[in-house]
Amino acid sequence: MSKLGLLTLPLVENYGGIIQCACLASFLREQGHEVVLLRRAPDRSLPMRLAVQMLEKLPGQNIRGFRQRARELAQNQAFIDAFVGPASPLLYSSDDMARYARKAQIAGVVVGSDQVWRMQYVPKGGEGDYFLAFADASMKRVAYAASFGHDTWNYPELTAQASALLQKFDHVAVREKSGATICRDVFGRDSAVHVLDPTMLVDPAIYERMSPPAPGDQAPYLYRYILDDTAEISAITKLIKAALPAQTQARSTILTDSSEKPTIERWIANLRSADFVITDSFHGTVFAIIFRKNFVTLVNNNRGAGRFYSLMTELGLADRILSTAEQDRAATLVANPIDFDAVHDRIDRWREISRQFLQQALR
């Protein structure tokens, strides 16, 4: 057994980001490792930390979104504690990260999954830490299903630092094929492996533990999980709903909506029980596939389209990707069933490759 640090993007309100971390932590523990989540925070002076803490608690305001984020984290904290497990305190600098790793006697660090190498998503000042700049020479360094978010590397000012740090990794695995190309062509790391997102790495039975099935309304429904709503998405939703049986209801979760959002458990249940799924989310797509739901994925260029095409092409589902300019295809996809047995056969083969990568990387 070894003690591993797990580094991913900050866990707050993003359902997929939280669940993928929980799945990766679960798999690592199944392999006999002790796991602690490394909580990298933005570089902040002590006065700024105190100000943020005050704004998180002060009612009647939401300056810079601090209070809203704190409330969303509070809603998800019990799930994070239960399924991600032990965590470090907030670490505000590379020195904090290095000191904590030494004090906690961490033997290795796994960075991933999600868009950990998309630098605008990384806590301010932590860019080098997501390439494990804080790790000392004795620590094993592994990237699992790390994603750049785009098909290109868009941070030339960080290329030299990232290149030097990636050469120190013991093993590198990325979530998209384009990520392996970036590692090779931009950073000179030509051995990156293409692996599954952690949500598909684990036995799907884990979702029964995360969100136990409960009796409820049996009426068929269309579930719309949307990160960035638009008029075009609304129009496509109407077309799809019209093509479904007349008794089909509609339920929606809009991540950018300020209204109350479901718990993680409820979000999983919404996807598991839906009759049809419309989403512009990568993990919304992943769970539609896991739960064998007829679905369409709407291209979300702002959040990175390449990851959709990488996954869906590998699984033979590229035709389920719909741009907002393809409204005429929407109703047709409702009538076209998905051969999920064939899809899951591909997942099973890819899952074995992904598990073997991690098992060998952490020996």
DOKE-76794 format. One record per residue (C-alpha): residue number from 1; residue in three letters; x, y, z. Coordinates in pm, whole numbers. Last residue first. Layout:
! DOKE-76794
 num residuo     px     py     pz
 NUM     Ala      X      Y      Z
...
***
This chain:
! DOKE-76794
 num residuo     px     py     pz
 363     Arg    330    -46   -875
 362     Leu    129    268   -944
 361     Ala    173    292  -1320
 360     Gln    109    -80  -1370
 359     Gln   -231    -70  -1196
 358     Leu   -320    259  -1358
 357     Phe   -246    143  -1713
 356     Gln   -408   -198  -1654
 355     Arg   -727    -24  -1547
 354     Ser   -736    186  -1863
 353     Ile   -674   -109  -2095
 352     Glu   -948   -310  -1918
 351     Arg  -1189    -17  -1940
 350     Trp  -1123     14  -2314
 349     Arg  -1235   -345  -2372
 348     Asp  -1541   -303  -2149
 347     Ile  -1629     31  -2312
 346     Arg  -1624   -129  -2657
 345     Asp  -1855   -408  -2540
 344     His  -2067   -136  -2382
 343     Val  -2126     29  -2718
 342     Ala  -2209   -301  -2887
 341     Asp  -2466   -386  -2621
 340     Phe  -2589    -28  -2636
 339     Asp  -2709    -59  -2993
 338     Ile  -2869    285  -3002
 337     Pro  -3223    326  -3132
 336     Asn  -3295    570  -3417
 335     Ala  -3642    725  -3379
 334     Val  -3527   1005  -3150
 333     Leu  -3229   1067  -3380
 332     Thr  -3462   1156  -3667
 331     Ala  -3634   1424  -3458
 330     Ala  -3306   1607  -3404
 329     Arg  -3163   1582  -3755
 328     Asp  -3349   1889  -3891
 327     Gln  -3209   2096  -3603
 326     Glu  -2859   2062  -3744
 325     Ala  -2735   2421  -3701
 324     Thr  -2731   2383  -3322
 323     Ser  -2474   2109  -3369
 322     Leu  -2570   1753  -3289
 321     Ile  -2353   1471  -3164
 320     Arg  -2546   1142  -3162
 319     Asp  -2391   1047  -3500
 318     Ala  -2051   1018  -3331
 317     Leu  -2173    719  -3132
 316     Gly  -1934    442  -3242
 315     Leu  -1772    424  -2897
 314     Glu  -1430    557  -3004
 313     Thr  -1601    828  -3211
 312     Met  -1812    931  -2914
 311     Leu  -1520    972  -2676
 310     Ser  -1293   1177  -2902
 309     Tyr  -1582   1372  -3056
 308     Phe  -1710   1484  -2716
 307     Arg  -1362   1573  -2587
 306     Gly  -1299   1786  -2895
 305     Ala  -1591   2019  -2830
 304     Gly  -1440   2224  -2547
 303     Arg  -1636   2438  -2299
 302     Asn  -1710   2725  -2537
 301     Asn  -1766   2486  -2827
 300     Asn  -2061   2315  -2663
 299     Val  -2185   2067  -2924
 298     Leu  -2528   1931  -2835
 297     Thr  -2530   1567  -2731
 296     Val  -2836   1365  -2819
 295     Phe  -2977   1080  -2615
 294     Asn  -3137    736  -2596
 293     Lys  -3042    617  -2252
 292     Arg  -2818    319  -2173
 291     Phe  -2737    421  -1813
 290     Ile  -2362    437  -1881
 289     Ile  -2422    612  -2213
 288     Ala  -2654    879  -2067
 287     Phe  -2399    905  -1788
 286     Val  -2115    987  -2025
 285     Thr  -2321   1243  -2217
 284     Gly  -2410   1433  -1900
 283     His  -2041   1400  -1818
 282     Phe  -1943   1584  -2134
 281     Ser  -2223   1837  -2101
 280     Asp  -2430   1984  -2384
 279     Thr  -2720   1758  -2292
 278     Ile  -3051   1614  -2412
 277     Val  -3152   1286  -2251
 276     Phe  -3444   1053  -2330
 275     Asp  -3646    811  -2117
 274     Ala  -3498    942  -1793
 273     Ser  -3466    721  -1484
 272     Arg  -3085    698  -1462
 271     Leu  -3033   1062  -1566
 270     Asn  -3266   1205  -1302
 269     Ala  -3131    961  -1042
 268     Ile  -2773   1081  -1099
 267     Trp  -2890   1442  -1060
 266     Arg  -3085   1352   -746
 265     Glu  -2776   1204   -580
 264     Ile  -2568   1504   -685
 263     Thr  -2823   1733   -525
 262     Pro  -3059   1920   -752
 261     Lys  -3006   2288   -832
 260     Glu  -3196   2580   -684
 259     Ser  -3236   2867   -930
 258     Ser  -2943   3077  -1052
 257     Asp  -2938   2907  -1391
 256     Thr  -2587   2843  -1524
 255     Leu  -2615   2468  -1458
 254     Ile  -2954   2434  -1625
 253     Thr  -3131   2123  -1492
 252     Ser  -3445   2038  -1683
 251     Arg  -3744   1807  -1673
 250     Ala  -3989   1745  -1956
 249     Gln  -4289   1513  -1959
 248     Thr  -4357   1237  -2209
 247     Gln  -4729   1159  -2241
 246     Ala  -4734   1248  -2612
 245     Pro  -4471    989  -2704
 244     Leu  -4147   1150  -2827
 243     Ala  -4114   1336  -3159
 242     Ala  -4266   1656  -3019
 241     Lys  -4017   1643  -2730
 240     Ile  -3731   1625  -2979
 239     Leu  -3848   1927  -3178
 238     Lys  -3914   2130  -2863
 237     Thr  -3569   2048  -2727
 236     Ile  -3409   2154  -3056
 235     Ala  -3579   2495  -3026
 234     Ser  -3464   2535  -2666
 233     Ile  -3108   2450  -2770
 232     Glu  -3125   2714  -3044
 231     Ala  -3253   2976  -2798
 230     Thr  -2950   2912  -2580
 229     Asp  -2871   2741  -2248
 228     Asp  -2512   2694  -2133
 227     Leu  -2456   2393  -1905
 226     Ile  -2761   2194  -2004
 225     Tyr  -2907   1876  -1857
 224     Arg  -3244   1820  -2028
 223     Tyr  -3428   1512  -1910
 222     Leu  -3719   1388  -2121
 221     Tyr  -3979   1209  -1912
 220     Pro  -4187    894  -1890
 219     Ala  -4435    885  -1599
 218     Gln  -4323    645  -1327
 217     Asp  -4317    902  -1049
 216     Gly  -4126    762   -758
 215     Pro  -3985    456   -591
 214     Ala  -3619    498   -500
 213     Pro  -3302    379   -668
 212     Pro  -2991    430   -449
 211     Ser  -2778    726   -558
 210     Met  -2408    693   -475
 209     Arg  -2439    327   -384
 208     Glu  -2633    238   -698
 207     Tyr  -2384    450   -889
 206     Ile  -2099    226   -775
 205     Ala  -2263    -65   -959
 204     Pro  -2124     92  -1277
 203     Asp  -1791    -85  -1205
 202     Val  -1524    183  -1230
 201     Leu  -1330    316  -1531
 200     Met  -1637    469  -1693
 199     Thr  -1671    754  -1443
 198     Pro  -1290    764  -1431
 197     Asp  -1276    897  -1792
 196     Leu  -1136    627  -2016
 195     Val   -778    612  -2142
 194     His   -555    731  -2428
 193     Val   -190    666  -2332
 192     Ala     87    929  -2345
 191     Ser    422    786  -2461
 190     Asp    540   1063  -2695
 189     Arg    622   1334  -2440
 188     Gly    798   1597  -2651
 187     Phe    590   1877  -2503
 186     Val    418   2028  -2807
 185     Asp    411   1742  -3058
 184     Arg    397   1440  -2828
 183     Cys    189   1569  -2537
 182     Ile    -34   1761  -2777
 181     Thr    -93   1446  -2984
 180     Ala   -177   1245  -2671
 179     Gly   -424   1517  -2574
 178     Ser   -583   1502  -2920
 177     Lys   -667   1139  -2847
 176     Glu   -870   1257  -2550
 175     Arg   -870   1154  -2182
 174     Val   -495   1152  -2128
 173     Ala   -255    906  -1966
 172     Val     99    992  -1852
 171     His    339    770  -1656
 170     Asp    655    837  -1452
 169     Phe    625   1210  -1497
 168     Lys    952   1405  -1492
 167     Gln    942   1482  -1867
 166     Leu    605   1644  -1805
 165     Leu    770   1903  -1580
 164     Ala   1018   2023  -1843
 163     Ser    751   2047  -2110
 162     Ala    508   2228  -1877
 161     Gln    769   2491  -1790
 160     Ala    873   2546  -2153
 159     Thr    515   2560  -2279
 158     Leu    377   2801  -2018
 157     Glu    399   3123  -2222
 156     Pro    265   2928  -2520
 155     Tyr    -71   2871  -2346
 154     Asn   -323   2758  -2607
 153     Trp   -235   2391  -2651
 152     Thr   -466   2256  -2922
 151     Asp   -752   2004  -2939
 150     His   -922   2179  -2650
 149     Gly  -1009   2079  -2292
 148     Phe   -645   1994  -2217
 147     Ser   -760   1676  -2040
 146     Ala   -590   1448  -1789
 145     Ala   -726   1094  -1801
 144     Tyr   -470    981  -1540
 143     Ala   -143   1168  -1491
 142     Val    114    995  -1272
 141     Arg    409   1125  -1070
 140     Lys    580    898   -815
 139     Met    730   1101   -532
 138     Ser   1100   1078   -437
 137     Ala   1207   1368   -658
 136     Asp    982   1618   -484
 135     Ala    635   1713   -603
 134     Phe    550   2086   -608
 133     Ala    585   2126   -986
 132     Leu    321   1855  -1030
 131     Phe    199   1956  -1380
 130     Tyr   -113   2084  -1206
 129     Asp    126   2256   -966
 128     Gly    275   2460  -1248
 127     Glu    -55   2630  -1325
 126     Gly   -143   2688   -959
 125     Gly   -104   3065   -949
 124     Lys   -474   3126  -1008
 123     Pro   -673   2806   -955
 122     Val   -687   2602  -1281
 121     Tyr   -984   2646  -1515
 120     Gln   -808   2904  -1733
 119     Met   -517   2659  -1760
 118     Arg   -689   2373  -1934
 117     Trp   -451   2103  -1811
 116     Val   -680   1983  -1532
 115     Gln   -974   1953  -1771
 114     Asp  -1120   1640  -1611
 113     Ser   -922   1360  -1448
 112     Gly   -664   1401  -1322
 111     Val   -333   1438  -1138
 110     Val   -215   1131   -948
 109     Val     52   1203   -686
 108     Gly    292    960   -523
 107     Ala    448    866   -190
 106     Ile    264   1119     26
 105     Gln    420   1141    368
 104     Ala    150   1379    499
 103     Lys    420   1624    612
 102     Arg    602   1599    279
 101     Ala    288   1648     71
 100     Tyr    174   1933    299
  99     Arg    502   2118    267
  98     Ala    509   2079   -112
  97     Met    150   2198   -157
  96     Asp    197   2495     76
  95     Asp    516   2588   -112
  94     Ser    325   2566   -439
  93     Ser     75   2812   -295
  92     Tyr   -266   2847   -129
  91     Leu   -333   2497      2
  90     Leu   -683   2451    143
  89     Pro   -669   2179    407
  88     Ser   -596   1832    277
  87     Ala   -872   1587    203
  86     Pro  -1002   1253    327
  85     Gly  -1279   1083    128
  84     Val  -1398   1121   -228
  83     Phe  -1718    920   -176
  82     Ala  -1850   1008    169
  81     Asp  -1680   1345    222
  80     Ile  -1764   1459   -131
  79     Phe  -2127   1349    -92
  78     Ala  -2156   1532    242
  77     Gln  -1994   1841     88
  76     Asn  -2230   1875   -209
  75     Gln  -2484   2117    -62
  74     Ala  -2209   2302    128
  73     Leu  -2014   2339   -197
  72     Glu  -2314   2504   -361
  71     Arg  -2354   2742    -66
  70     Ala  -1984   2834    -73
  69     Arg  -2000   2892   -447
  68     Gln  -2299   3123   -407
  67     Arg  -2126   3317   -129
  66     Phe  -1808   3369   -331
  65     Gly  -1979   3476   -653
  64     Arg  -1765   3787   -701
  63     Ile  -1981   3962   -440
  62     Asn  -2289   3752   -368
  61     Gln  -2480   3962   -115
  60     Gly  -2769   3939    134
  59     Pro  -2598   3708    379
  58     Leu  -2227   3729    482
  57     Lys  -2081   3378    511
  56     Glu  -1881   3336    190
  55     Leu  -1800   3708    190
  54     Met  -1634   3677    532
  53     Gln  -1423   3378    427
  52     Val  -1322   3566    112
  51     Ala  -1210   3866    318
  50     Leu  -1006   3643    550
  49     Arg   -836   3478    254
  48     Met   -764   3821    102
  47     Pro   -602   3941    425
  46     Leu   -388   3623    434
  45     Ser   -267   3672     78
  44     Arg   -421   3457   -192
  43     Asp   -284   3217   -455
  42     Pro   -590   3028   -575
  41     Ala   -672   2705   -388
  40     Arg   -521   2358   -437
  39     Arg   -714   2098   -234
  38     Leu   -509   1777   -252
  37     Leu   -751   1485   -205
  36     Val   -604   1206      8
  35     Val   -587    841    -98
  34     Glu   -454    529     78
  33     His   -380    267   -184
  32     Gly   -494    -97   -190
  31     Gln   -609   -126   -552
  30     Glu   -969    -77   -439
  29     Arg   -852    251   -286
  28     Leu   -731    370   -626
  27     Phe  -1062    274   -786
  26     Ser  -1263    464   -525
  25     Ala  -1048    776   -558
  24     Leu  -1095    766   -935
  23     Cys  -1470    727   -897
  22     Ala  -1502   1008   -641
  21     Cys  -1298   1238   -864
  20     Gln  -1518   1155  -1163
  19     Ile  -1824   1225   -946
  18     Ile  -1711   1571   -838
  17     Gly  -1617   1690  -1186
  16     Gly  -1932   1544  -1336
  15     Tyr  -2160   1722  -1092
  14     Asn  -1985   2062  -1111
  13     Glu  -2083   2257   -800
  12     Val  -1768   2287   -587
  11     Leu  -1475   2047   -626
  10     Pro  -1159   2234   -723
   9     Leu   -995   2084  -1034
   8     Thr   -812   1758   -973
   7     Leu   -519   1641   -763
   6     Leu   -517   1306   -584
   5     Gly   -232   1252   -335
   4     Leu   -138    889   -287
   3     Lys    -29    695     20
   2     Ser    114    355    -68
   1     Met      0      0      0
***
